[in-house]
Each structure stands twice: as C-alpha cells, then as structure tokens.
Amino acid sequence: MKLQGKKIGILFESDFYENEIFYYKYRFPEEGAEVHFLSRLWGQERLTFQGHEYKVPMECSETFENMSDEELRSYSAIIVPSGMVSDRLRWTEDVTILPPAVEFLKRAFAEKNILKGIICHGLWLVAPAAGLVKGRKLVCHNNLVGDARAYGAIYTNDDVVVDGDLVTARSGGHAHFFAKKIIELLSEK
C-alpha cells in the first residue's frame, strides 16, 4: 500500500463527474489513503449532491470551511475535480470577497508539502486568485486554454503535467492518469 497514512481531500459539489469521483473514491483507498470529500455545507450537517451525467446522489458531511491550519497540514493532497464542481464552489454571497473555496485553495497553495491537483474545469476555481498558477506549467480542458493563459499560466499540451507541488490533467476522462501520477508522487514522499 503505497499511500498508507496519507490523507487526500477532494473538493465536492453538485454536477460532479461520477466516473471521475467514483474512481478516486475507490482507487486512492486501494493504496491505503484516507479520502475526504470536502464542500461548503451552508450550516448543515450534511448535504446530498447529485452527479452530472447519471444524477447519482452522493452525501457529503465534511467541510473545508473553518478548517484549522493544523488540520489542513494533515492532508497530503487537495484535489479540485473536473466538471461543474469548481464553478459551483466559486459562488460567493458578496462579490467583494473571495469565495470560501478559493480562500481554502489559497491556503492549500501556501503549504508546499501539500500536493495540489487540478483537473479539467477545476481550473475555474483558480479564476478569482489567478496568481496561484501564474508562471506555472499546467494543462486543462481544451475549452479553458485561453483562461489558463489569461491567468498567466504556461499551458502545456500533455495529458498530465507536474510543476512542483501542482499536478494538472486535461479532462475528467484522464482521471486515471491523474490519479496514477498523484499516487506516484505521494508514494515518493
């Protein structure tokens, strides 16, 4: 078990790409990792989110809101998945402040020991804090290449790209390559 003792956080919301999320749900634990789906719970104990393609329901009871620095540092990786998850998570009640998920992502990026994974349209969550990827090599969904360049990122035409503590992948259909690279990098730590 290559990831025994490792903890992976996956940001989560409705319109998730079921094939990708279920792959992570089972693949990372196969290697011994503890997987946590993290969302904005809006003061609720738990919420049920619905998948995009098959409308599969999945319950979430963990949040990134008010997570202590100590708890954040207990994660080996934080993943922003594909699909509409990041678009939903970047909603904010007050457009003069950053959405809570973006604030959380900024905190994760500040921790160099945490591997950050962004796949496909997950890059949307970076939009309000584009400096996180400025000057960094990455890949994203073909529809977001212009966005990546506007953020100051260095678009790289590969299916999976590693730039230090940042791992990116082209689309949800590349989740298996993305997960394989994350497993490889975490097992080396």
C-alpha positions as CSV (number, residue, x, y, z in Angstrom):
1,M,0.0,0.0,0.0
2,K,1.9,3.0,-1.3
3,L,-0.3,5.7,0.4
4,Q,-0.6,4.2,3.9
5,G,-1.0,7.1,6.3
6,K,-1.7,9.6,3.6
7,K,-4.9,11.8,3.6
8,I,-6.4,13.2,0.4
9,G,-9.1,15.9,0.3
10,I,-11.3,16.2,-2.8
11,L,-13.4,19.3,-3.2
12,F,-17.0,18.4,-3.9
13,E,-20.3,19.9,-5.0
14,S,-23.3,19.0,-7.3
15,D,-22.8,18.3,-11.0
16,F,-19.7,16.2,-10.3
17,Y,-18.5,13.8,-13.0
18,E,-19.4,10.5,-11.5
19,N,-16.8,8.3,-13.3
20,E,-14.0,10.5,-12.0
21,I,-15.3,10.9,-8.4
22,F,-16.0,7.2,-8.0
23,Y,-12.6,6.3,-9.4
24,Y,-10.9,8.4,-6.7
25,K,-13.3,7.1,-4.1
26,Y,-12.0,3.6,-4.6
27,R,-8.6,3.9,-6.2
28,F,-6.9,6.0,-3.5
29,P,-8.1,3.8,-0.7
30,E,-6.8,0.8,-2.6
31,E,-3.3,2.3,-2.0
32,G,-4.1,2.9,1.7
33,A,-5.0,6.6,1.5
34,E,-7.8,8.1,3.6
35,V,-10.1,10.0,1.3
36,H,-12.2,13.0,2.4
37,F,-14.8,14.8,0.3
38,L,-14.9,18.4,1.3
39,S,-17.5,21.0,0.5
40,R,-19.4,24.1,1.7
41,L,-22.2,22.7,3.9
42,W,-24.1,26.0,4.4
43,G,-24.5,25.3,8.1
44,Q,-25.9,21.8,7.5
45,E,-24.5,18.6,9.0
46,R,-24.6,17.0,5.6
47,L,-25.7,17.6,2.1
48,T,-26.5,15.3,-0.8
49,F,-25.1,16.3,-4.1
50,Q,-26.1,15.0,-7.5
51,G,-23.8,13.8,-10.3
52,H,-23.9,15.4,-13.7
53,E,-24.2,12.5,-16.2
54,Y,-26.3,9.9,-14.3
55,K,-27.7,12.1,-11.5
56,V,-26.2,9.8,-8.9
57,P,-26.6,11.1,-5.4
58,M,-23.6,11.3,-3.1
59,E,-23.7,12.6,0.5
60,C,-21.0,14.9,1.9
61,S,-20.6,15.6,5.6
62,E,-17.2,17.3,5.7
63,T,-16.3,20.9,5.0
64,F,-13.2,23.0,4.3
65,E,-14.8,26.0,6.0
66,N,-13.1,27.0,9.2
67,M,-10.5,24.2,8.8
68,S,-7.6,24.8,11.1
69,D,-4.1,25.2,9.7
70,E,-3.1,22.1,11.7
71,E,-5.9,20.0,10.0
72,L,-5.1,21.4,6.6
73,R,-1.5,20.3,7.0
74,S,-2.6,16.8,7.8
75,Y,-3.6,16.4,4.1
76,S,-1.1,15.1,1.7
77,A,-3.1,16.3,-1.3
78,I,-6.0,18.5,-2.1
79,I,-7.8,17.8,-5.4
80,V,-10.1,20.1,-7.4
81,P,-12.1,17.8,-9.7
82,S,-13.5,18.2,-13.1
83,G,-17.0,19.2,-14.2
84,M,-19.1,21.9,-12.7
85,V,-17.8,21.4,-9.1
86,S,-15.5,24.3,-9.2
87,D,-18.0,26.6,-10.8
88,R,-20.5,25.9,-8.0
89,L,-17.8,26.3,-5.3
90,R,-16.6,29.7,-6.6
91,W,-20.0,31.3,-5.8
92,T,-20.0,33.9,-3.1
93,E,-22.7,36.0,-1.5
94,D,-20.5,39.1,-1.6
95,V,-18.6,39.6,-4.8
96,T,-16.1,41.9,-2.9
97,I,-14.7,38.9,-1.1
98,L,-13.2,35.7,-2.3
99,P,-15.4,32.6,-2.2
100,P,-14.7,30.3,0.8
101,A,-13.4,27.5,-1.5
102,V,-11.0,29.9,-3.2
103,E,-9.7,31.1,0.2
104,F,-9.2,27.4,1.1
105,L,-7.4,26.8,-2.1
106,K,-5.1,29.7,-1.5
107,R,-4.3,28.3,2.0
108,A,-3.5,24.9,0.4
109,F,-1.2,26.5,-2.2
110,A,0.6,28.2,0.6
111,E,1.5,24.8,2.0
112,K,4.3,23.5,-0.2
113,N,4.1,20.0,1.4
114,I,0.6,19.6,0.2
115,L,0.2,18.3,-3.4
116,K,-2.4,20.3,-5.3
117,G,-4.3,18.5,-8.0
118,I,-6.5,20.4,-10.6
119,I,-8.1,18.5,-13.4
120,C,-10.1,19.8,-16.4
121,H,-12.6,22.6,-15.5
122,G,-11.3,22.5,-11.9
123,L,-9.1,25.4,-13.1
124,W,-12.2,27.6,-12.8
125,L,-11.8,27.7,-9.1
126,V,-8.4,29.5,-9.6
127,A,-10.0,32.4,-11.6
128,P,-10.5,34.7,-8.5
129,A,-6.9,34.0,-7.4
130,A,-5.2,33.6,-10.7
131,G,-1.8,34.4,-9.1
132,L,-1.8,30.8,-7.8
133,V,-0.9,29.5,-11.2
134,K,0.8,32.5,-12.7
135,G,4.1,31.3,-14.3
136,R,3.4,27.7,-13.6
137,K,3.1,24.9,-16.2
138,L,-0.3,23.2,-16.4
139,V,-2.8,21.5,-18.6
140,C,-6.6,22.0,-18.5
141,H,-9.6,21.2,-20.6
142,N,-9.2,22.4,-24.2
143,N,-12.0,24.9,-23.6
144,L,-10.0,26.6,-20.9
145,V,-6.7,27.1,-22.6
146,G,-7.4,30.8,-23.1
147,D,-8.4,31.1,-19.4
148,A,-5.1,29.4,-18.4
149,R,-3.1,31.9,-20.5
150,A,-5.1,34.8,-19.1
151,Y,-4.2,33.6,-15.6
152,G,-0.5,33.9,-16.6
153,A,0.0,30.1,-16.6
154,I,2.2,28.3,-19.1
155,Y,-0.2,25.9,-21.0
156,T,1.5,22.6,-21.7
157,N,-0.1,20.3,-24.2
158,D,0.2,17.0,-22.3
159,D,-2.5,14.9,-20.6
160,V,-0.9,15.3,-17.2
161,V,1.5,18.0,-16.1
162,V,3.6,18.3,-12.9
163,D,5.0,21.6,-11.8
164,G,6.5,21.1,-8.4
165,D,3.6,20.7,-5.9
166,L,1.0,21.2,-8.7
167,V,-0.4,18.3,-10.8
168,T,-2.9,19.1,-13.5
169,A,-4.7,17.0,-16.1
170,R,-6.6,17.7,-19.3
171,S,-10.1,16.2,-18.6
172,G,-12.2,14.0,-16.3
173,G,-11.6,11.3,-18.9
174,H,-7.9,11.4,-17.8
175,A,-8.7,10.9,-14.1
176,H,-6.9,7.5,-14.1
177,F,-3.7,9.1,-15.5
178,F,-4.1,12.0,-13.0
179,A,-4.6,9.6,-10.0
180,K,-1.7,7.4,-11.1
181,K,0.6,10.5,-11.1
182,I,-0.7,11.6,-7.7
183,I,-0.2,8.1,-6.2
184,E,3.4,8.1,-7.7
185,L,4.3,11.5,-6.3
186,L,2.8,10.9,-2.8
187,S,4.4,7.5,-2.5
188,E,7.8,9.1,-3.1
189,K,7.3,11.5,-0.1
